[in-house]
Amino acid sequence: MSDHRGPLHGVRVIDVTSVVMGPYCTQIMADMGADVIKIEPPEGDITRNVAVGPSPGMNGVFVNVNRGKRSVVLDLRSEQGAAALRALVATADVFIHSMRAKAIARLGFDYESVAAINPKIVYTNCYGYSRRGPDADRPAYDDTIQAECGLPAVQKQLTGDATYVATIMADKVTGLTALYATMMALFHRERTGEGQEVEVSMFETMASFMLVEHANGAIFDPPVGPAIYPRTVAPNRRPYETKDGFVAALIYNDKHWRAFIDAVRPAWNSDAYATLELRAKQIDTVYGLVAQTMRERTTAQWLDLFAELEIPATPINTLDALFDSPQLNAAGLFETVQTPDGPVRFPGVPTWFSRTPGHVRGPAPALGADTEAVLAELEADVRR
């Protein structure tokens, strides 16, 4: 029997983050059952104002990454606001922020100050750059981190233009990294009772992310090649044009390659392309040959053939089309939640748990919607 409270039921998170990196991390915690108390300044998280929505401060970006949380407005520059946050810290399991180190210290909520109140707390810093380097306290946003970690340079090799990736990848990858780091620290605390400080930085995270495959020959000492994975920057690596549209397909391993050429181009059954190792050394040529062939049939004809050959292939979706995907809807990805602005169809929890499943716990909060209730809970705790 499943427990619909989620695997993080009973965990309290004090969320002093803004924009997307930190809020995405804590959104997942909320989906998994944590009580996430979002601390906002009187003017609110700036992300309340960056996109379209049915009411002020409740746009699609903010609503999605802050769903299921409680909003408490505190002016941390005032003693009253700081005192309230200190009281909340005493009740919490996790404290997570996305301010620069000097800023959070000026407010009196650096790790040492917070741990003095609650020694068992897991305290997660989300920074642009690690404090252990010369760039500590430099400001950072997704675009600048994408550039610094090499994404536009890699895009330029692929397309000829130095462009950003069309999603806020640095924010989201770092948010996921902050999530797993925080969960590991919580796991350690469950085993030992010890709280600790965790640091997650955008630049270091994205450098690690980019170098997973692109480190390649540069990982050895001495290097045996440049830091690039050739397949991903091959100019012909793109969706294939068909007679009437496009198909994304990867004819990659030797089994798939043999099945494809036997069905379509038996003449290619030669030593030149026989193995993945040989094809990898001339990957752009291989992509180009396949591209020429793909123009000979319609999208539907190719998809039927690839399905028969069990070669991964798909048409190109728009983002809007994802909401109507039979696979995503059968998997239960989307959850509709009633909000003061009407129903919202959230892209929900992509993971599945047999006993403690997560789900969207509720709508995103209006600015300060829970301030009175949360502070009243604190007063009740004191009276006990």
C-alpha positions as a Markdown table, in Angstrom:
| # | Residue | x | y | z |
|---|---|---|---|---|
| 1 | Met | 0.0 | 0.0 | 0.0 |
| 2 | Ser | 1.4 | 3.4 | -0.9 |
| 3 | Asp | 1.9 | 6.3 | 1.4 |
| 4 | His | 0.6 | 9.4 | -0.3 |
| 5 | Arg | 2.4 | 11.7 | 2.1 |
| 6 | Gly | 5.6 | 11.3 | 0.1 |
| 7 | Pro | 9.1 | 10.2 | 1.1 |
| 8 | Leu | 10.0 | 13.6 | 2.7 |
| 9 | His | 6.9 | 13.8 | 4.8 |
| 10 | Gly | 7.8 | 15.4 | 8.2 |
| 11 | Val | 10.9 | 17.2 | 6.7 |
| 12 | Arg | 10.7 | 21.0 | 7.2 |
| 13 | Val | 12.6 | 23.2 | 4.7 |
| 14 | Ile | 13.3 | 26.9 | 5.2 |
| 15 | Asp | 13.7 | 28.1 | 1.6 |
| 16 | Val | 15.5 | 31.5 | 1.2 |
| 17 | Thr | 16.0 | 31.1 | -2.5 |
| 18 | Ser | 14.7 | 33.0 | -5.5 |
| 19 | Val | 14.6 | 32.9 | -9.3 |
| 20 | Val | 14.8 | 29.2 | -10.5 |
| 21 | Met | 17.9 | 27.3 | -9.3 |
| 22 | Gly | 17.0 | 27.1 | -5.6 |
| 23 | Pro | 13.2 | 27.2 | -6.1 |
| 24 | Tyr | 13.4 | 24.2 | -8.5 |
| 25 | Cys | 15.3 | 22.2 | -5.9 |
| 26 | Thr | 12.8 | 23.0 | -3.2 |
| 27 | Gln | 9.8 | 22.5 | -5.5 |
| 28 | Ile | 10.8 | 18.8 | -5.8 |
| 29 | Met | 11.1 | 18.6 | -2.1 |
| 30 | Ala | 7.6 | 20.0 | -1.7 |
| 31 | Asp | 6.3 | 17.5 | -4.3 |
| 32 | Met | 7.9 | 14.7 | -2.2 |
| 33 | Gly | 6.1 | 15.8 | 0.9 |
| 34 | Ala | 8.3 | 18.3 | 2.6 |
| 35 | Asp | 6.9 | 21.3 | 4.4 |
| 36 | Val | 8.6 | 24.0 | 2.4 |
| 37 | Ile | 8.4 | 27.5 | 3.9 |
| 38 | Lys | 9.4 | 30.0 | 1.3 |
| 39 | Ile | 10.8 | 33.2 | 2.9 |
| 40 | Glu | 10.2 | 36.2 | 0.6 |
| 41 | Pro | 11.1 | 39.9 | 1.1 |
| 42 | Pro | 8.2 | 42.4 | 1.2 |
| 43 | Glu | 8.6 | 42.9 | -2.6 |
| 44 | Gly | 8.5 | 39.2 | -3.3 |
| 45 | Asp | 10.7 | 36.8 | -5.3 |
| 46 | Ile | 11.7 | 38.7 | -8.5 |
| 47 | Thr | 10.5 | 35.6 | -10.5 |
| 48 | Arg | 6.9 | 36.6 | -9.7 |
| 49 | Asn | 7.3 | 39.3 | -12.5 |
| 50 | Val | 9.2 | 37.6 | -15.3 |
| 51 | Ala | 6.5 | 35.9 | -17.4 |
| 52 | Val | 2.7 | 35.8 | -18.2 |
| 53 | Gly | 0.0 | 34.7 | -15.8 |
| 54 | Pro | -3.6 | 35.2 | -14.9 |
| 55 | Ser | -2.9 | 37.5 | -12.0 |
| 56 | Pro | 0.0 | 39.7 | -10.8 |
| 57 | Gly | 2.9 | 37.8 | -9.3 |
| 58 | Met | 1.5 | 34.4 | -10.4 |
| 59 | Asn | 3.0 | 33.8 | -13.8 |
| 60 | Gly | 3.7 | 30.3 | -15.2 |
| 61 | Val | 7.4 | 30.2 | -14.3 |
| 62 | Phe | 6.9 | 31.2 | -10.7 |
| 63 | Val | 3.8 | 29.1 | -10.2 |
| 64 | Asn | 5.5 | 26.0 | -11.5 |
| 65 | Val | 8.7 | 26.1 | -9.4 |
| 66 | Asn | 6.9 | 27.3 | -6.2 |
| 67 | Arg | 3.9 | 24.9 | -6.1 |
| 68 | Gly | 3.1 | 23.3 | -2.9 |
| 69 | Lys | 5.1 | 25.8 | -0.7 |
| 70 | Arg | 4.0 | 28.2 | 1.9 |
| 71 | Ser | 5.0 | 31.9 | 1.5 |
| 72 | Val | 6.1 | 33.9 | 4.5 |
| 73 | Val | 7.1 | 37.5 | 4.1 |
| 74 | Leu | 9.9 | 38.6 | 6.4 |
| 75 | Asp | 12.1 | 41.7 | 6.2 |
| 76 | Leu | 15.3 | 40.1 | 7.3 |
| 77 | Arg | 17.0 | 43.5 | 7.6 |
| 78 | Ser | 14.7 | 44.2 | 10.6 |
| 79 | Glu | 15.1 | 42.6 | 14.0 |
| 80 | Gln | 11.5 | 41.5 | 14.0 |
| 81 | Gly | 11.9 | 39.6 | 10.6 |
| 82 | Ala | 15.3 | 38.2 | 11.6 |
| 83 | Ala | 13.9 | 37.0 | 15.0 |
| 84 | Ala | 11.0 | 35.2 | 13.2 |
| 85 | Leu | 13.4 | 33.5 | 10.9 |
| 86 | Arg | 15.6 | 32.4 | 13.8 |
| 87 | Ala | 12.6 | 30.9 | 15.4 |
| 88 | Leu | 11.8 | 29.0 | 12.2 |
| 89 | Val | 15.3 | 27.7 | 11.9 |
| 90 | Ala | 15.0 | 26.1 | 15.3 |
| 91 | Thr | 12.1 | 24.0 | 13.9 |
| 92 | Ala | 13.7 | 23.0 | 10.6 |
| 93 | Asp | 15.6 | 20.1 | 9.0 |
| 94 | Val | 17.0 | 22.0 | 6.0 |
| 95 | Phe | 18.0 | 25.7 | 5.4 |
| 96 | Ile | 18.7 | 26.5 | 1.8 |
| 97 | His | 19.5 | 29.9 | 0.3 |
| 98 | Ser | 20.8 | 31.4 | -3.0 |
| 99 | Met | 22.3 | 34.6 | -1.8 |
| 100 | Arg | 26.0 | 35.4 | -2.1 |
| 101 | Ala | 28.1 | 34.5 | 0.9 |
| 102 | Lys | 28.7 | 38.1 | 2.1 |
| 103 | Ala | 25.0 | 38.9 | 1.8 |
| 104 | Ile | 23.7 | 36.1 | 3.8 |
| 105 | Ala | 26.4 | 36.7 | 6.4 |
| 106 | Arg | 25.4 | 40.4 | 6.7 |
| 107 | Leu | 21.8 | 39.3 | 7.5 |
| 108 | Gly | 23.2 | 37.0 | 10.3 |
| 109 | Phe | 22.2 | 33.7 | 8.6 |
| 110 | Asp | 25.5 | 32.2 | 7.6 |
| 111 | Tyr | 26.1 | 28.5 | 8.5 |
| 112 | Glu | 27.7 | 29.2 | 11.8 |
| 113 | Ser | 24.9 | 31.4 | 13.0 |
| 114 | Val | 22.2 | 29.0 | 11.9 |
| 115 | Ala | 24.0 | 25.9 | 13.3 |
| 116 | Ala | 24.3 | 27.7 | 16.6 |
| 117 | Ile | 20.5 | 27.7 | 16.8 |
| 118 | Asn | 20.0 | 24.2 | 15.3 |
| 119 | Pro | 23.2 | 22.1 | 15.2 |
| 120 | Lys | 21.5 | 19.2 | 13.4 |
| 121 | Ile | 20.3 | 21.3 | 10.5 |
| 122 | Val | 21.4 | 20.6 | 6.9 |
| 123 | Tyr | 22.4 | 24.0 | 5.5 |
| 124 | Thr | 22.7 | 24.3 | 1.7 |
| 125 | Asn | 24.4 | 27.2 | 0.0 |
| 126 | Cys | 23.5 | 27.7 | -3.7 |
| 127 | Tyr | 26.1 | 30.0 | -5.2 |
| 128 | Gly | 27.3 | 31.2 | -8.6 |
| 129 | Tyr | 30.9 | 30.3 | -7.8 |
| 130 | Ser | 32.5 | 28.2 | -5.1 |
| 131 | Arg | 33.8 | 30.2 | -2.1 |
| 132 | Arg | 37.1 | 28.3 | -2.5 |
| 133 | Gly | 38.1 | 30.2 | -5.6 |
| 134 | Pro | 39.0 | 33.7 | -6.7 |
| 135 | Asp | 35.5 | 34.2 | -8.2 |
| 136 | Ala | 33.6 | 33.8 | -5.0 |
| 137 | Asp | 30.9 | 36.4 | -4.6 |
| 138 | Arg | 30.9 | 37.2 | -8.3 |
| 139 | Pro | 27.3 | 37.6 | -9.5 |
| 140 | Ala | 26.0 | 34.9 | -11.9 |
| 141 | Tyr | 23.0 | 34.1 | -13.9 |
| 142 | Asp | 22.2 | 31.2 | -16.2 |
| 143 | Asp | 23.3 | 33.0 | -19.4 |
| 144 | Thr | 26.7 | 33.9 | -18.0 |
| 145 | Ile | 27.3 | 30.4 | -16.5 |
| 146 | Gln | 26.3 | 28.8 | -19.8 |
| 147 | Ala | 29.0 | 30.9 | -21.5 |
| 148 | Glu | 31.7 | 30.3 | -18.9 |
| 149 | Cys | 31.2 | 26.5 | -18.9 |
| 150 | Gly | 31.6 | 26.2 | -22.7 |
| 151 | Leu | 28.0 | 25.7 | -23.9 |
| 152 | Pro | 28.0 | 28.5 | -26.6 |
| 153 | Ala | 31.5 | 27.4 | -27.8 |
| 154 | Val | 30.2 | 23.8 | -28.2 |
| 155 | Gln | 27.1 | 25.2 | -30.0 |
| 156 | Lys | 29.3 | 27.2 | -32.3 |
| 157 | Gln | 31.2 | 24.0 | -33.3 |
| 158 | Leu | 27.8 | 22.4 | -34.1 |
| 159 | Thr | 25.9 | 25.2 | -35.8 |
| 160 | Gly | 28.5 | 27.9 | -36.6 |
| 161 | Asp | 26.9 | 30.3 | -34.2 |
| 162 | Ala | 27.8 | 30.9 | -30.6 |
| 163 | Thr | 24.3 | 30.5 | -29.0 |
| 164 | Tyr | 22.9 | 29.7 | -25.6 |
| 165 | Val | 20.9 | 26.5 | -25.2 |
| 166 | Ala | 17.2 | 27.4 | -25.4 |
| 167 | Thr | 16.5 | 26.4 | -21.8 |
| 168 | Ile | 17.9 | 27.6 | -18.5 |
| 169 | Met | 20.1 | 24.6 | -18.2 |
| 170 | Ala | 22.5 | 25.9 | -15.6 |
| 171 | Asp | 19.8 | 26.9 | -13.2 |
| 172 | Lys | 18.0 | 23.5 | -13.5 |
| 173 | Val | 21.1 | 21.3 | -13.5 |
| 174 | Thr | 22.4 | 23.1 | -10.4 |
| 175 | Gly | 19.0 | 22.9 | -8.8 |
| 176 | Leu | 19.0 | 19.2 | -9.2 |
| 177 | Thr | 22.5 | 19.0 | -7.9 |
| 178 | Ala | 21.5 | 21.0 | -4.9 |
| 179 | Leu | 18.7 | 18.5 | -4.3 |
| 180 | Tyr | 20.8 | 15.4 | -4.4 |
| 181 | Ala | 23.5 | 17.0 | -2.2 |
| 182 | Thr | 20.9 | 18.1 | 0.4 |
| 183 | Met | 19.4 | 14.6 | 0.3 |
| 184 | Met | 22.8 | 13.0 | 0.9 |
| 185 | Ala | 23.4 | 15.3 | 3.8 |
| 186 | Leu | 20.0 | 14.4 | 5.3 |
| 187 | Phe | 20.8 | 10.7 | 4.8 |
| 188 | His | 24.0 | 11.2 | 6.7 |
| 189 | Arg | 22.1 | 13.0 | 9.5 |
| 190 | Glu | 19.6 | 10.1 | 9.7 |
| 191 | Arg | 22.5 | 7.7 | 10.3 |
| 192 | Thr | 24.7 | 9.8 | 12.6 |
| 193 | Gly | 22.6 | 12.7 | 13.9 |
| 194 | Glu | 25.1 | 15.2 | 12.5 |
| 195 | Gly | 24.0 | 18.2 | 10.6 |
| 196 | Gln | 26.4 | 19.9 | 8.1 |
| 197 | Glu | 27.0 | 22.6 | 5.6 |
| 198 | Val | 26.6 | 21.9 | 1.9 |
| 199 | Glu | 27.8 | 24.1 | -1.0 |
| 200 | Val | 26.6 | 23.9 | -4.5 |
| 201 | Ser | 27.8 | 26.3 | -7.2 |
| 202 | Met | 26.6 | 26.9 | -10.7 |
| 203 | Phe | 29.9 | 27.2 | -12.4 |
| 204 | Glu | 31.5 | 24.1 | -10.8 |
| 205 | Thr | 28.3 | 22.1 | -11.3 |
| 206 | Met | 28.1 | 23.0 | -15.0 |
| 207 | Ala | 31.8 | 22.5 | -15.7 |
| 208 | Ser | 31.4 | 19.0 | -14.2 |
| 209 | Phe | 28.2 | 18.5 | -16.3 |
| 210 | Met | 29.8 | 19.6 | -19.5 |
| 211 | Leu | 33.0 | 17.5 | -19.0 |
| 212 | Val | 31.1 | 14.2 | -18.5 |
| 213 | Glu | 31.6 | 13.3 | -22.1 |
| 214 | His | 33.5 | 16.4 | -23.5 |
| 215 | Ala | 36.6 | 15.8 | -21.2 |
| 216 | Asn | 37.3 | 13.0 | -23.6 |
| 217 | Gly | 41.0 | 12.9 | -24.5 |
| 218 | Ala | 41.9 | 15.8 | -22.2 |
| 219 | Ile | 41.2 | 13.8 | -19.1 |
| 220 | Phe | 44.5 | 11.9 | -19.5 |
| 221 | Asp | 48.0 | 13.1 | -18.6 |
| 222 | Pro | 49.4 | 13.9 | -21.0 |
| 223 | Pro | 46.2 | 14.6 | -23.1 |
| 224 | Val | 45.6 | 12.3 | -26.0 |
| 225 | Gly | 43.1 | 14.6 | -27.7 |
| 226 | Pro | 41.1 | 17.8 | -27.1 |
| 227 | Ala | 38.2 | 18.3 | -24.7 |
| 228 | Ile | 35.4 | 17.6 | -27.0 |
| 229 | Tyr | 33.1 | 14.6 | -27.8 |
| 230 | Pro | 33.1 | 14.6 | -31.6 |
| 231 | Arg | 29.7 | 13.0 | -32.1 |
| 232 | Thr | 27.8 | 15.7 | -30.4 |
| 233 | Val | 29.3 | 18.5 | -32.5 |
| 234 | Ala | 29.2 | 16.8 | -35.9 |
| 235 | Pro | 27.5 | 19.3 | -38.2 |
| 236 | Asn | 25.3 | 16.6 | -39.7 |
| 237 | Arg | 24.0 | 15.6 | -36.2 |
| 238 | Arg | 20.5 | 17.0 | -36.5 |
| 239 | Pro | 17.0 | 15.7 | -37.1 |
| 240 | Tyr | 16.9 | 14.1 | -40.6 |
| 241 | Glu | 14.8 | 15.8 | -43.3 |
| 242 | Thr | 12.3 | 13.4 | -44.9 |
| 243 | Lys | 10.1 | 13.8 | -48.0 |
| 244 | Asp | 7.5 | 15.6 | -45.9 |
| 245 | Gly | 9.0 | 16.6 | -42.6 |
| 246 | Phe | 11.7 | 15.5 | -40.1 |
| 247 | Val | 12.6 | 12.5 | -38.1 |
| 248 | Ala | 15.0 | 12.2 | -35.1 |
| 249 | Ala | 16.8 | 8.8 | -35.2 |
| 250 | Leu | 20.0 | 7.4 | -33.9 |
| 251 | Ile | 21.3 | 4.4 | -35.8 |
| 252 | Tyr | 24.1 | 3.9 | -33.3 |
| 253 | Asn | 25.1 | 0.4 | -32.2 |
| 254 | Asp | 26.2 | -2.3 | -34.5 |
| 255 | Lys | 22.9 | -4.2 | -34.3 |
| 256 | His | 20.9 | -1.1 | -35.4 |
| 257 | Trp | 23.4 | -0.3 | -38.1 |
| 258 | Arg | 23.3 | -3.8 | -39.6 |
| 259 | Ala | 19.5 | -3.8 | -39.5 |
| 260 | Phe | 19.3 | -0.4 | -41.2 |
| 261 | Ile | 21.7 | -1.1 | -44.0 |
| 262 | Asp | 20.2 | -4.5 | -44.7 |
| 263 | Ala | 16.8 | -2.9 | -45.1 |
| 264 | Val | 17.8 | 0.3 | -46.9 |
| 265 | Arg | 21.4 | 0.4 | -48.2 |
| 266 | Pro | 23.0 | -3.1 | -48.5 |
| 267 | Ala | 25.8 | -1.5 | -50.4 |
| 268 | Trp | 27.0 | 0.1 | -47.2 |
| 269 | Asn | 27.7 | -3.3 | -45.7 |
| 270 | Ser | 31.4 | -2.9 | -46.0 |
| 271 | Asp | 34.4 | -2.9 | -43.7 |
| 272 | Ala | 34.5 | 1.0 | -43.8 |
| 273 | Tyr | 31.4 | 1.3 | -41.5 |
| 274 | Ala | 31.2 | -2.2 | -40.0 |
| 275 | Thr | 31.8 | -1.3 | -36.3 |
| 276 | Leu | 30.8 | 1.5 | -34.0 |
| 277 | Glu | 34.5 | 2.2 | -33.5 |
| 278 | Leu | 35.0 | 2.8 | -37.2 |
| 279 | Arg | 31.8 | 4.8 | -37.6 |
| 280 | Ala | 32.8 | 7.0 | -34.6 |
| 281 | Lys | 36.0 | 8.0 | -36.3 |
| 282 | Gln | 34.1 | 9.3 | -39.3 |
| 283 | Ile | 30.8 | 10.1 | -37.6 |
| 284 | Asp | 29.9 | 13.3 | -39.6 |
| 285 | Thr | 30.4 | 11.4 | -42.8 |
| 286 | Val | 28.1 | 8.6 | -41.6 |
| 287 | Tyr | 25.4 | 11.2 | -40.5 |
| 288 | Gly | 25.7 | 12.8 | -43.9 |
| 289 | Leu | 25.1 | 9.5 | -45.7 |
| 290 | Val | 22.1 | 8.7 | -43.6 |
| 291 | Ala | 20.7 | 12.2 | -44.2 |
| 292 | Gln | 20.8 | 11.7 | -48.0 |
| 293 | Thr | 19.0 | 8.5 | -47.6 |
| 294 | Met | 16.3 | 9.8 | -45.3 |
| 295 | Arg | 15.0 | 12.2 | -48.0 |
| 296 | Glu | 13.8 | 9.3 | -50.0 |
| 297 | Arg | 10.8 | 8.4 | -47.9 |
| 298 | Thr | 8.1 | 10.1 | -45.9 |
| 299 | Thr | 8.2 | 10.6 | -42.1 |
| 300 | Ala | 5.5 | 8.0 | -41.6 |
| 301 | Gln | 7.3 | 5.4 | -43.7 |
| 302 | Trp | 10.6 | 5.9 | -41.8 |
| 303 | Leu | 8.8 | 5.7 | -38.4 |
| 304 | Asp | 7.2 | 2.5 | -39.4 |
| 305 | Leu | 10.5 | 1.0 | -40.6 |
| 306 | Phe | 12.4 | 2.1 | -37.5 |
| 307 | Ala | 9.7 | 0.7 | -35.2 |
| 308 | Glu | 10.0 | -2.6 | -37.1 |
| 309 | Leu | 13.8 | -2.6 | -36.7 |
| 310 | Glu | 13.6 | -1.4 | -33.1 |
| 311 | Ile | 15.7 | 1.7 | -33.8 |
| 312 | Pro | 15.0 | 4.7 | -31.6 |
| 313 | Ala | 13.2 | 7.3 | -33.7 |
| 314 | Thr | 10.6 | 10.0 | -33.2 |
| 315 | Pro | 9.0 | 13.0 | -35.0 |
| 316 | Ile | 9.9 | 16.4 | -33.6 |
| 317 | Asn | 7.5 | 17.6 | -30.9 |
| 318 | Thr | 6.7 | 21.2 | -30.0 |
| 319 | Leu | 6.6 | 21.9 | -26.3 |
| 320 | Asp | 2.9 | 22.5 | -26.5 |
| 321 | Ala | 2.5 | 19.0 | -28.0 |
| 322 | Leu | 3.9 | 17.5 | -24.8 |
| 323 | Phe | 0.7 | 18.3 | -23.0 |
| 324 | Asp | -1.1 | 15.9 | -25.4 |
| 325 | Ser | 1.5 | 13.2 | -25.4 |
| 326 | Pro | -0.2 | 9.7 | -25.0 |
| 327 | Gln | 2.9 | 8.4 | -23.2 |
| 328 | Leu | 3.2 | 11.3 | -20.7 |
| 329 | Asn | -0.5 | 11.3 | -20.0 |
| 330 | Ala | -0.6 | 7.5 | -19.5 |
| 331 | Ala | 2.4 | 7.8 | -17.2 |
| 332 | Gly | 0.4 | 10.3 | -15.1 |
| 333 | Leu | 3.0 | 13.1 | -15.5 |
| 334 | Phe | 0.4 | 15.9 | -15.6 |
| 335 | Glu | -1.6 | 16.9 | -12.5 |
| 336 | Thr | -4.4 | 19.4 | -12.5 |
| 337 | Val | -4.6 | 21.5 | -9.3 |
| 338 | Gln | -7.3 | 24.0 | -8.5 |
| 339 | Thr | -6.0 | 27.4 | -7.7 |
| 340 | Pro | -7.5 | 30.9 | -6.9 |
| 341 | Asp | -6.8 | 31.7 | -10.6 |
| 342 | Gly | -8.5 | 28.5 | -11.9 |
| 343 | Pro | -7.2 | 25.1 | -12.7 |
| 344 | Val | -3.5 | 24.7 | -13.4 |
| 345 | Arg | -2.2 | 21.7 | -15.3 |
| 346 | Phe | 1.3 | 21.1 | -13.8 |
| 347 | Pro | 4.0 | 18.9 | -15.3 |
| 348 | Gly | 4.3 | 16.8 | -12.2 |
| 349 | Val | 6.6 | 14.3 | -10.6 |
| 350 | Pro | 8.6 | 12.3 | -13.2 |
| 351 | Thr | 9.7 | 9.6 | -10.8 |
| 352 | Trp | 7.6 | 6.7 | -9.4 |
| 353 | Phe | 7.7 | 5.2 | -5.9 |
| 354 | Ser | 5.8 | 2.1 | -5.0 |
| 355 | Arg | 5.2 | 3.1 | -1.4 |
| 356 | Thr | 5.8 | 6.8 | -1.0 |
| 357 | Pro | 4.9 | 8.5 | -4.3 |
| 358 | Gly | 5.3 | 12.2 | -4.7 |
| 359 | His | 2.7 | 14.5 | -6.2 |
| 360 | Val | 1.9 | 18.2 | -6.6 |
| 361 | Arg | 0.9 | 19.2 | -3.1 |
| 362 | Gly | -1.0 | 22.3 | -4.0 |
| 363 | Pro | -0.8 | 25.6 | -5.8 |
| 364 | Ala | 2.0 | 28.2 | -5.6 |
| 365 | Pro | 1.3 | 30.7 | -2.7 |
| 366 | Ala | 0.4 | 34.3 | -3.2 |
| 367 | Leu | 3.0 | 36.6 | -1.7 |
| 368 | Gly | 2.9 | 36.3 | 2.1 |
| 369 | Ala | -0.3 | 34.1 | 2.0 |
| 370 | Asp | 1.0 | 32.0 | 4.9 |
| 371 | Thr | 2.8 | 34.5 | 7.1 |
| 372 | Glu | 0.2 | 34.7 | 9.8 |
| 373 | Ala | -0.5 | 31.0 | 9.9 |
| 374 | Val | 3.2 | 30.0 | 10.1 |
| 375 | Leu | 4.0 | 32.6 | 12.8 |
| 376 | Ala | 1.0 | 31.5 | 14.7 |
| 377 | Glu | 2.3 | 28.0 | 14.6 |
| 378 | Leu | 5.6 | 29.2 | 16.1 |
| 379 | Glu | 3.7 | 31.0 | 18.9 |
| 380 | Ala | 1.7 | 27.9 | 19.7 |
| 381 | Asp | 4.9 | 25.8 | 19.8 |
| 382 | Val | 6.4 | 28.3 | 22.3 |
| 383 | Arg | 3.3 | 28.1 | 24.5 |
| 384 | Arg | 3.6 | 24.4 | 24.7 |
